[in-house]
Amino acid sequence: MRPLYSLLFLIFIGLSLFALGEFFPSGIKAGDVEIHFYRLHDFLALDTSRQVNREMQDRLLKLEEKTNRLVAEDTVFNEAYAGDSTSSDSSMAQLADVEFHIDSASGIQYPAGDSTILYPFFRELDSANTGSGVVRILHIGDSQIEGDRISGYLRQRLQQQYGGCGPGLLPMHEEIASRTYLRIQNSTIPLKYVLHGKPKPGPHSNYSVLHSYFRLMKDTTSDDAFINDNVQFELNGQGYKRNSYFEKATVLCRNSRSKLEMAVSDQKRATEIRRFPASDSLRLVMWPMKSRSRKFAVRLSTGSETDLYGVCLDCKSGVAVDNIPLRGSSGLDLLKINPRFLQDQIRRLGVKFVILQFGINVVPYASTSYTWYENSIVKAIQTIKRSAPGLQVLVVGVSDMAQKKDGVWNTFETIPMVMEAQKNACRRTNSAFWDLYQVMGGKNSIIAWSKTSPPLAGKDYIHLTPKGAQVVGEFLFQSLQVENQKFKKFSTQTPIIP
């Protein structure tokens, strides 16, 4: 066949397929086989989407350059970890007024516009470095915060501004290391009871805020009623500067049926042994360090029914941000924890602020109504708020996500409904809401974020890259800073009534 005839034949076939697409927009079904055809508007939509992505990428370039400066100023920890560089902290402060939001109108939203609901938290934040204790923030979310990505950056920025150090609350054991800066070593592998991921329900519902607890496994060949385990937490310096040392360690446990013995020693002090009788209450055992430390090692001796929750590595004052990632969770696992025990933990840990960041595991499952999801969020927030007077919750709205449909990537159609359920839950509980979807740039922004260099989002068009997590962390930090400035202005203009 001549080349001209071949070209005309291909054009004829193409036009015929387009015609079939116009006559059969939903495709043709023959038995179990479905055939879909591209339509002309699909290609036009694709071109429009590409144009929007290019425009958004141009805006992201400037944002990314500024974020690079912030991250480079004071990110990696070095051997001289006895103190921070004052010059780097001041350099960070000079960039605090940089506008990062793609949509500058985006930010923290309040029920009925009442921004004063966060003022108790800002009051605590501003006094964090006075030495009166630690202002603890829980950041609970799905896989979007896994690996301490958003939480780690937010922690660094808050600790630079308000004081503090250390990575906060850590589990007693990790099967797979999820934090590059941390190594946890156990002399024996404990049994883990967990609510999320591959759930392994425990004999009771007194789970930690990490949604898990551990028990030492008894050696069946031994007659000894007590089990020993040596646990060591080591910060290796592979992260943010203030994340790489601590001044005190606090062990969380509950030895309801057995006596408990803890022994701590390091090169700078002799072994210190503490013994505790059986008690059904949550136990927080604090060990002050002689100086800034990278390692904490404790020998535990107890029975097989003692619940081991985790260790907090903090400074003596300042801010602590606990990263609590729940891969695959919609946030409803929080309701499976004994509410009284959960509230006791929040109260005893001194939690002043809780950030809930879920949604990416709800969006893919289409529903005509998300009232069930809204009601569950309401119940979770109410449980948290009952822990202590003035405790406030910030709900981070679902981030942009895209799916491929008819050969074209577009934002999930369910995102507005899921986000509305989250907003309604905030209205019903008088909680703050942060619209991450709009902060990212709205519809199809995840596609633009994935095409920057380096990419801010993965090719799955769902998850942020570590770099993208830093950008979102900066967004959130600056939103909090803007609101705190409003609080300071309000405080200077409003007389304090004793």
NUMINU-571776 format. One record per residue (C-alpha): residue number from 0; x, y, z. Coordinates in steps of 0.1 Angstrom, whole numbers, always signed. Each point is the difference from the previous one (the first is absolute). Layout:
REM NUMINU-571776
ATOM | NUM | X | Y | Z
...
REM end
This chain:
REM NUMINU-571776
ATOM | 0 | +0 | +0 | +0
ATOM | 1 | +12 | +34 | -9
ATOM | 2 | +10 | +24 | +29
ATOM | 3 | -27 | +25 | -9
ATOM | 4 | -27 | -27 | +1
ATOM | 5 | +14 | -13 | +33
ATOM | 6 | -2 | +35 | +15
ATOM | 7 | -36 | +5 | -13
ATOM | 8 | -10 | -34 | +14
ATOM | 9 | +14 | +9 | +35
ATOM | 10 | -18 | +34 | -1
ATOM | 11 | -32 | -18 | -9
ATOM | 12 | +4 | -25 | +29
ATOM | 13 | +7 | +29 | +24
ATOM | 14 | -30 | +20 | -11
ATOM | 15 | -22 | -31 | +3
ATOM | 16 | +11 | -7 | +35
ATOM | 17 | -7 | +36 | +10
ATOM | 18 | -34 | -3 | -16
ATOM | 19 | -7 | -32 | +20
ATOM | 20 | +10 | +19 | +32
ATOM | 21 | -25 | +28 | -8
ATOM | 22 | -28 | -26 | -7
ATOM | 23 | +9 | -22 | +30
ATOM | 24 | +14 | +23 | +27
ATOM | 25 | -3 | -27 | +27
ATOM | 26 | +17 | -26 | -22
ATOM | 27 | -12 | -34 | -13
ATOM | 28 | -5 | -30 | +22
ATOM | 29 | +1 | -35 | -15
ATOM | 30 | -4 | -26 | +27
ATOM | 31 | +28 | +6 | +26
ATOM | 32 | +20 | +21 | -24
ATOM | 33 | -4 | +39 | +0
ATOM | 34 | +14 | +21 | -29
ATOM | 35 | +5 | +37 | +6
ATOM | 36 | +8 | +26 | -27
ATOM | 37 | +18 | +33 | +3
ATOM | 38 | -21 | +31 | -8
ATOM | 39 | +12 | +33 | -14
ATOM | 40 | -7 | +18 | +33
ATOM | 41 | +22 | -24 | +19
ATOM | 42 | +30 | +12 | -20
ATOM | 43 | -11 | +37 | +4
ATOM | 44 | -4 | -6 | +38
ATOM | 45 | +35 | -16 | +1
ATOM | 46 | +15 | +30 | -17
ATOM | 47 | -18 | +24 | +24
ATOM | 48 | +12 | -21 | +30
ATOM | 49 | +36 | +2 | -13
ATOM | 50 | -3 | +37 | -4
ATOM | 51 | -13 | +4 | +36
ATOM | 52 | +28 | -23 | +12
ATOM | 53 | +27 | +21 | -17
ATOM | 54 | -14 | +32 | +15
ATOM | 55 | -1 | -15 | +35
ATOM | 56 | +35 | -14 | -4
ATOM | 57 | +13 | +35 | -8
ATOM | 58 | -15 | +12 | +33
ATOM | 59 | +15 | -30 | +18
ATOM | 60 | +35 | +7 | -13
ATOM | 61 | +2 | +33 | +20
ATOM | 62 | -15 | -17 | +31
ATOM | 63 | +25 | -29 | -3
ATOM | 64 | +30 | +23 | -2
ATOM | 65 | -10 | +17 | +32
ATOM | 66 | -7 | -33 | +17
ATOM | 67 | +35 | -12 | -11
ATOM | 68 | +15 | +30 | +18
ATOM | 69 | -19 | -7 | +32
ATOM | 70 | +8 | -37 | +0
ATOM | 71 | +37 | +7 | -8
ATOM | 72 | +4 | +25 | +28
ATOM | 73 | -3 | -24 | +29
ATOM | 74 | -8 | -35 | -10
ATOM | 75 | +27 | -25 | +4
ATOM | 76 | +15 | -6 | +34
ATOM | 77 | +38 | -2 | +4
ATOM | 78 | +25 | -12 | +26
ATOM | 79 | -1 | +33 | +19
ATOM | 80 | -33 | -8 | +15
ATOM | 81 | +5 | +17 | +33
ATOM | 82 | -18 | +31 | -12
ATOM | 83 | -18 | +16 | -30
ATOM | 84 | +14 | +26 | -22
ATOM | 85 | -15 | +33 | +9
ATOM | 86 | +7 | +14 | -35
ATOM | 87 | -21 | -28 | -16
ATOM | 88 | -29 | +6 | +23
ATOM | 89 | +1 | +38 | -8
ATOM | 90 | +2 | -8 | -37
ATOM | 91 | -31 | -21 | +3
ATOM | 92 | -18 | +28 | +18
ATOM | 93 | +8 | +24 | -28
ATOM | 94 | -19 | -22 | -24
ATOM | 95 | -30 | -3 | +23
ATOM | 96 | -20 | +26 | -20
ATOM | 97 | +4 | -18 | -33
ATOM | 98 | -33 | -7 | -16
ATOM | 99 | -2 | -37 | -9
ATOM | 100 | -37 | -7 | -7
ATOM | 101 | -9 | -4 | -36
ATOM | 102 | -35 | +13 | +10
ATOM | 103 | +9 | +27 | +25
ATOM | 104 | -36 | -1 | +13
ATOM | 105 | +4 | -35 | +11
ATOM | 106 | +8 | -8 | +36
ATOM | 107 | -16 | -9 | +33
ATOM | 108 | -38 | +2 | +1
ATOM | 109 | -22 | +3 | +31
ATOM | 110 | -36 | -7 | +8
ATOM | 111 | -19 | +33 | -3
ATOM | 112 | +34 | +16 | -6
ATOM | 113 | +9 | -2 | +37
ATOM | 114 | +38 | +0 | -1
ATOM | 115 | +2 | +3 | +38
ATOM | 116 | -5 | -38 | +4
ATOM | 117 | +38 | -5 | -6
ATOM | 118 | +11 | +28 | +24
ATOM | 119 | +5 | -24 | +30
ATOM | 120 | +24 | -20 | -21
ATOM | 121 | +19 | +31 | -12
ATOM | 122 | +3 | +12 | +36
ATOM | 123 | +16 | -33 | +9
ATOM | 124 | +22 | +2 | -31
ATOM | 125 | +13 | +34 | +8
ATOM | 126 | +10 | -11 | +35
ATOM | 127 | +16 | -33 | -12
ATOM | 128 | +36 | +11 | +4
ATOM | 129 | -4 | +14 | +35
ATOM | 130 | +10 | -33 | +16
ATOM | 131 | -34 | -8 | +15
ATOM | 132 | -4 | -33 | -19
ATOM | 133 | -5 | -15 | -35
ATOM | 134 | -28 | +12 | -23
ATOM | 135 | -9 | -33 | -17
ATOM | 136 | -18 | -2 | -34
ATOM | 137 | -13 | -33 | -14
ATOM | 138 | +0 | -3 | -38
ATOM | 139 | -22 | -30 | -8
ATOM | 140 | -5 | -9 | -37
ATOM | 141 | +1 | -26 | -27
ATOM | 142 | +29 | -9 | -23
ATOM | 143 | +3 | +36 | -11
ATOM | 144 | +20 | +7 | +32
ATOM | 145 | +18 | -34 | +1
ATOM | 146 | +37 | +1 | +7
ATOM | 147 | -3 | +32 | +20
ATOM | 148 | +0 | +21 | -32
ATOM | 149 | -25 | +28 | +5
ATOM | 150 | +3 | -3 | +38
ATOM | 151 | +38 | +1 | +1
ATOM | 152 | +2 | +32 | -20
ATOM | 153 | -28 | +16 | +20
ATOM | 154 | +18 | -11 | +32
ATOM | 155 | +32 | +16 | -10
ATOM | 156 | -16 | +33 | -9
ATOM | 157 | -20 | +2 | +32
ATOM | 158 | +30 | -10 | +21
ATOM | 159 | +21 | +27 | -16
ATOM | 160 | -26 | +26 | +7
ATOM | 161 | -11 | -11 | +35
ATOM | 162 | +27 | -23 | +13
ATOM | 163 | +2 | -37 | +6
ATOM | 164 | +17 | -30 | -15
ATOM | 165 | -3 | -37 | -6
ATOM | 166 | -23 | -21 | -22
ATOM | 167 | -28 | -4 | +27
ATOM | 168 | -19 | -32 | +5
ATOM | 169 | +14 | -32 | -15
ATOM | 170 | -12 | -36 | +1
ATOM | 171 | +17 | -26 | +22
ATOM | 172 | +9 | -20 | -31
ATOM | 173 | +0 | +3 | -38
ATOM | 174 | -1 | -30 | -23
ATOM | 175 | +11 | +22 | -29
ATOM | 176 | +19 | +32 | +5
ATOM | 177 | -23 | +28 | -12
ATOM | 178 | +21 | +30 | +12
ATOM | 179 | +35 | +5 | -16
ATOM | 180 | +13 | +18 | +31
ATOM | 181 | -10 | -26 | +25
ATOM | 182 | +11 | -35 | +9
ATOM | 183 | -18 | -22 | +26
ATOM | 184 | +16 | -31 | +12
ATOM | 185 | -16 | -27 | +22
ATOM | 186 | +18 | -30 | +15
ATOM | 187 | -32 | -20 | -4
ATOM | 188 | -28 | +5 | -25
ATOM | 189 | -31 | +11 | +18
ATOM | 190 | -36 | -10 | -9
ATOM | 191 | -18 | +30 | -16
ATOM | 192 | -37 | +6 | +2
ATOM | 193 | -12 | +26 | -25
ATOM | 194 | -32 | +14 | -14
ATOM | 195 | +10 | +11 | -35
ATOM | 196 | +18 | -14 | -30
ATOM | 197 | +0 | -38 | +6
ATOM | 198 | -20 | +2 | +32
ATOM | 199 | +8 | -23 | +29
ATOM | 200 | -26 | +8 | +27
ATOM | 201 | +13 | -3 | +36
ATOM | 202 | -17 | -15 | +30
ATOM | 203 | -13 | +35 | +10
ATOM | 204 | -6 | +34 | -16
ATOM | 205 | +25 | +21 | +20
ATOM | 206 | +21 | +9 | -30
ATOM | 207 | +24 | +28 | -1
ATOM | 208 | -5 | +32 | -21
ATOM | 209 | +23 | -19 | -24
ATOM | 210 | -29 | -25 | -4
ATOM | 211 | +21 | -29 | +13
ATOM | 212 | +16 | -16 | +30
ATOM | 213 | +28 | -25 | +5
ATOM | 214 | +5 | -30 | +24
ATOM | 215 | +32 | -19 | +6
ATOM | 216 | -2 | -37 | -11
ATOM | 217 | +7 | -26 | +27
ATOM | 218 | +26 | -26 | -7
ATOM | 219 | -19 | -33 | +3
ATOM | 220 | +33 | -18 | +9
ATOM | 221 | +5 | +22 | +31
ATOM | 222 | -17 | -2 | +34
ATOM | 223 | +7 | +37 | +7
ATOM | 224 | -32 | +20 | +4
ATOM | 225 | +18 | +32 | -11
ATOM | 226 | +12 | +8 | -35
ATOM | 227 | +28 | +23 | -8
ATOM | 228 | +4 | +23 | -30
ATOM | 229 | +27 | +26 | -8
ATOM | 230 | -14 | +28 | -22
ATOM | 231 | +22 | +27 | -15
ATOM | 232 | -11 | +31 | -19
ATOM | 233 | +27 | +17 | -20
ATOM | 234 | -2 | +32 | -20
ATOM | 235 | +26 | -2 | -28
ATOM | 236 | +0 | +36 | -11
ATOM | 237 | -16 | -7 | -34
ATOM | 238 | -27 | +26 | +4
ATOM | 239 | -9 | +35 | +11
ATOM | 240 | +24 | +15 | +25
ATOM | 241 | -24 | +3 | +30
ATOM | 242 | -14 | -34 | -8
ATOM | 243 | +34 | -16 | +8
ATOM | 244 | +5 | +4 | +37
ATOM | 245 | -22 | -1 | +32
ATOM | 246 | +2 | +10 | +36
ATOM | 247 | -23 | -24 | +16
ATOM | 248 | -17 | -34 | -7
ATOM | 249 | -34 | -11 | +13
ATOM | 250 | -11 | -36 | -1
ATOM | 251 | -37 | -7 | -4
ATOM | 252 | -13 | -34 | +14
ATOM | 253 | -26 | -17 | +21
ATOM | 254 | +9 | -30 | +22
ATOM | 255 | -34 | -10 | +13
ATOM | 256 | +10 | -36 | +10
ATOM | 257 | +37 | +0 | +6
ATOM | 258 | +27 | +19 | +17
ATOM | 259 | +22 | +21 | -23
ATOM | 260 | +37 | +8 | +2
ATOM | 261 | +18 | +25 | -22
ATOM | 262 | +37 | +6 | -1
ATOM | 263 | +17 | +28 | -19
ATOM | 264 | +37 | +7 | -4
ATOM | 265 | +23 | +18 | -24
ATOM | 266 | +36 | +11 | -1
ATOM | 267 | -6 | +31 | +21
ATOM | 268 | -17 | -16 | +29
ATOM | 269 | -3 | -32 | +20
ATOM | 270 | -29 | -24 | -5
ATOM | 271 | -32 | +12 | +16
ATOM | 272 | -27 | -25 | +9
ATOM | 273 | -36 | +7 | +7
ATOM | 274 | -26 | -25 | +12
ATOM | 275 | -38 | +3 | -3
ATOM | 276 | -28 | -21 | +15
ATOM | 277 | -28 | -12 | -22
ATOM | 278 | -25 | +27 | -9
ATOM | 279 | -29 | +2 | -24
ATOM | 280 | +7 | +37 | -7
ATOM | 281 | +20 | +15 | -29
ATOM | 282 | +36 | +5 | +12
ATOM | 283 | +23 | +27 | -13
ATOM | 284 | +36 | -4 | +12
ATOM | 285 | +23 | +29 | -8
ATOM | 286 | +38 | -2 | -2
ATOM | 287 | +18 | +33 | -3
ATOM | 288 | +33 | -1 | -19
ATOM | 289 | +32 | +15 | +14
ATOM | 290 | +5 | +19 | -32
ATOM | 291 | -14 | +0 | -36
ATOM | 292 | -1 | -36 | -12
ATOM | 293 | -4 | -21 | -30
ATOM | 294 | -5 | -33 | +17
ATOM | 295 | -24 | -14 | +26
ATOM | 296 | +3 | -36 | +11
ATOM | 297 | -22 | -16 | +26
ATOM | 298 | -2 | -36 | +13
ATOM | 299 | -35 | -12 | +8
ATOM | 300 | -8 | -29 | +23
ATOM | 301 | -37 | -9 | +4
ATOM | 302 | -27 | -25 | -7
ATOM | 303 | -15 | -10 | -33
ATOM | 304 | -32 | +20 | +5
ATOM | 305 | +17 | +34 | +5
ATOM | 306 | -10 | +25 | -27
ATOM | 307 | +29 | +20 | -15
ATOM | 308 | -11 | +30 | -20
ATOM | 309 | +30 | +21 | -10
ATOM | 310 | +26 | +26 | +10
ATOM | 311 | -1 | +38 | -3
ATOM | 312 | +33 | +16 | -9
ATOM | 313 | -4 | +37 | +7
ATOM | 314 | +16 | +31 | +13
ATOM | 315 | -8 | +13 | +35
ATOM | 316 | -20 | +28 | -15
ATOM | 317 | -12 | +12 | -34
ATOM | 318 | -21 | -18 | -26
ATOM | 319 | -3 | -37 | -7
ATOM | 320 | -18 | -13 | -31
ATOM | 321 | -9 | -37 | +0
ATOM | 322 | -3 | -17 | -34
ATOM | 323 | -28 | -26 | +0
ATOM | 324 | -4 | -15 | -35
ATOM | 325 | -27 | -26 | -7
ATOM | 326 | +5 | -14 | -34
ATOM | 327 | -33 | -9 | -17
ATOM | 328 | -21 | +16 | +27
ATOM | 329 | -29 | +24 | -4
ATOM | 330 | +5 | +12 | +36
ATOM | 331 | -28 | -21 | +15
ATOM | 332 | +24 | -23 | +18
ATOM | 333 | +2 | +27 | +26
ATOM | 334 | -35 | -10 | +11
ATOM | 335 | +12 | -36 | +8
ATOM | 336 | +22 | +12 | +28
ATOM | 337 | -15 | +0 | +35
ATOM | 338 | -11 | +37 | +2
ATOM | 339 | +8 | +5 | +36
ATOM | 340 | +35 | -15 | -4
ATOM | 341 | +6 | +21 | -31
ATOM | 342 | -11 | +31 | +19
ATOM | 343 | +22 | -9 | +29
ATOM | 344 | +30 | -2 | -23
ATOM | 345 | -7 | +33 | -17
ATOM | 346 | -4 | +17 | +34
ATOM | 347 | +31 | -16 | +16
ATOM | 348 | +22 | +7 | -31
ATOM | 349 | -9 | +37 | +2
ATOM | 350 | -15 | +1 | -35
ATOM | 351 | -11 | +35 | -9
ATOM | 352 | -9 | -4 | -37
ATOM | 353 | -10 | -29 | -23
ATOM | 354 | +3 | +0 | -38
ATOM | 355 | -22 | -26 | -18
ATOM | 356 | +10 | -6 | -36
ATOM | 357 | -20 | -27 | -18
ATOM | 358 | -21 | -4 | -31
ATOM | 359 | +21 | -17 | -28
ATOM | 360 | -13 | -34 | +10
ATOM | 361 | -36 | +12 | -1
ATOM | 362 | +0 | +18 | -34
ATOM | 363 | +4 | -30 | -23
ATOM | 364 | -32 | -17 | +14
ATOM | 365 | -29 | +18 | -17
ATOM | 366 | -31 | +6 | +21
ATOM | 367 | -32 | +19 | -4
ATOM | 368 | +5 | +15 | +35
ATOM | 369 | +29 | +3 | +24
ATOM | 370 | -22 | +7 | +30
ATOM | 371 | +14 | -32 | +16
ATOM | 372 | +35 | +14 | -3
ATOM | 373 | -10 | +34 | +13
ATOM | 374 | -16 | -16 | +31
ATOM | 375 | +31 | -21 | +7
ATOM | 376 | +23 | +31 | -2
ATOM | 377 | -24 | +18 | +24
ATOM | 378 | +2 | -28 | +25
ATOM | 379 | +38 | -2 | -2
ATOM | 380 | +4 | +37 | +5
ATOM | 381 | -24 | +1 | +29
ATOM | 382 | +19 | -28 | +17
ATOM | 383 | +33 | +19 | -4
ATOM | 384 | -14 | +32 | +12
ATOM | 385 | -14 | -15 | +32
ATOM | 386 | +36 | -8 | +10
ATOM | 387 | +8 | +34 | +14
ATOM | 388 | -16 | +35 | +1
ATOM | 389 | +10 | +22 | -30
ATOM | 390 | +15 | -28 | -20
ATOM | 391 | -5 | +9 | -37
ATOM | 392 | +0 | -21 | -32
ATOM | 393 | +10 | +10 | -35
ATOM | 394 | -14 | -21 | -28
ATOM | 395 | +22 | +0 | -31
ATOM | 396 | -22 | -4 | -30
ATOM | 397 | +7 | -28 | -25
ATOM | 398 | +28 | +8 | -26
ATOM | 399 | -6 | -1 | -37
ATOM | 400 | -1 | -34 | -16
ATOM | 401 | -4 | -11 | -36
ATOM | 402 | -12 | -31 | -18
ATOM | 403 | +1 | -11 | -36
ATOM | 404 | -34 | -1 | -17
ATOM | 405 | -5 | -5 | -38
ATOM | 406 | +38 | +4 | -4
ATOM | 407 | +1 | +34 | +17
ATOM | 408 | +13 | +8 | +35
ATOM | 409 | -23 | +23 | +21
ATOM | 410 | -7 | +8 | +36
ATOM | 411 | -24 | -25 | +17
ATOM | 412 | -36 | +11 | -3
ATOM | 413 | -6 | -10 | +37
ATOM | 414 | +25 | +24 | +15
ATOM | 415 | -25 | +29 | +4
ATOM | 416 | -24 | -23 | +19
ATOM | 417 | +27 | -14 | +23
ATOM | 418 | +13 | +35 | +7
ATOM | 419 | -35 | +12 | +7
ATOM | 420 | -4 | -28 | +26
ATOM | 421 | +32 | +11 | +16
ATOM | 422 | -11 | +36 | +1
ATOM | 423 | -34 | -9 | +14
ATOM | 424 | +17 | -20 | +28
ATOM | 425 | +20 | +31 | +9
ATOM | 426 | -31 | +22 | +1
ATOM | 427 | -18 | -25 | +23
ATOM | 428 | +30 | -2 | +24
ATOM | 429 | +12 | +36 | -2
ATOM | 430 | +33 | -11 | -14
ATOM | 431 | +24 | +16 | -25
ATOM | 432 | +3 | -12 | -36
ATOM | 433 | +30 | +4 | -23
ATOM | 434 | -8 | -3 | -37
ATOM | 435 | +30 | -18 | -14
ATOM | 436 | -18 | -7 | -33
ATOM | 437 | -2 | +37 | -8
ATOM | 438 | +34 | +7 | +15
ATOM | 439 | +15 | -24 | -26
ATOM | 440 | -18 | +18 | -28
ATOM | 441 | -33 | -18 | -3
ATOM | 442 | -11 | -23 | -28
ATOM | 443 | +28 | -20 | -17
ATOM | 444 | +26 | +17 | +21
ATOM | 445 | +15 | -34 | +10
ATOM | 446 | +8 | -5 | -36
ATOM | 447 | +19 | +32 | -2
ATOM | 448 | +18 | -8 | +33
ATOM | 449 | +12 | -33 | -15
ATOM | 450 | +15 | +17 | -30
ATOM | 451 | +23 | +25 | +17
ATOM | 452 | +37 | -6 | +3
ATOM | 453 | +6 | -15 | +25
ATOM | 454 | -36 | -13 | +1
ATOM | 455 | -22 | +10 | +30
ATOM | 456 | -24 | -29 | -5
ATOM | 457 | +3 | -37 | -11
ATOM | 458 | -10 | -14 | -33
ATOM | 459 | -30 | -17 | +18
ATOM | 460 | -15 | +35 | +1
ATOM | 461 | -8 | -6 | +37
ATOM | 462 | +30 | +2 | +22
ATOM | 463 | +24 | +29 | +6
ATOM | 464 | +37 | -5 | -5
ATOM | 465 | +23 | +9 | +30
ATOM | 466 | +6 | +33 | -17
ATOM | 467 | -37 | +6 | -5
ATOM | 468 | -6 | -9 | +37
ATOM | 469 | +25 | +27 | +9
ATOM | 470 | -20 | +25 | -21
ATOM | 471 | -33 | -9 | +17
ATOM | 472 | +18 | +2 | +34
ATOM | 473 | +10 | +35 | -8
ATOM | 474 | -35 | +9 | -12
ATOM | 475 | -14 | -12 | +34
ATOM | 476 | +27 | +16 | +20
ATOM | 477 | -6 | +34 | -16
ATOM | 478 | -38 | -3 | +4
ATOM | 479 | +5 | -6 | +37
ATOM | 480 | +24 | +30 | +2
ATOM | 481 | -25 | +23 | -18
ATOM | 482 | -28 | -10 | +25
ATOM | 483 | +24 | +4 | +30
ATOM | 484 | +8 | +35 | -11
ATOM | 485 | -38 | +7 | +1
ATOM | 486 | +0 | -14 | +35
ATOM | 487 | +29 | +22 | +11
ATOM | 488 | -17 | +31 | -14
ATOM | 489 | -32 | -9 | +17
ATOM | 490 | +19 | -5 | +33
ATOM | 491 | +15 | +34 | -1
ATOM | 492 | -33 | +17 | -7
ATOM | 493 | -21 | -20 | +25
ATOM | 494 | +5 | +5 | +37
ATOM | 495 | +4 | -32 | +20
ATOM | 496 | -28 | -5 | +25
ATOM | 497 | +12 | -17 | +32
REM end
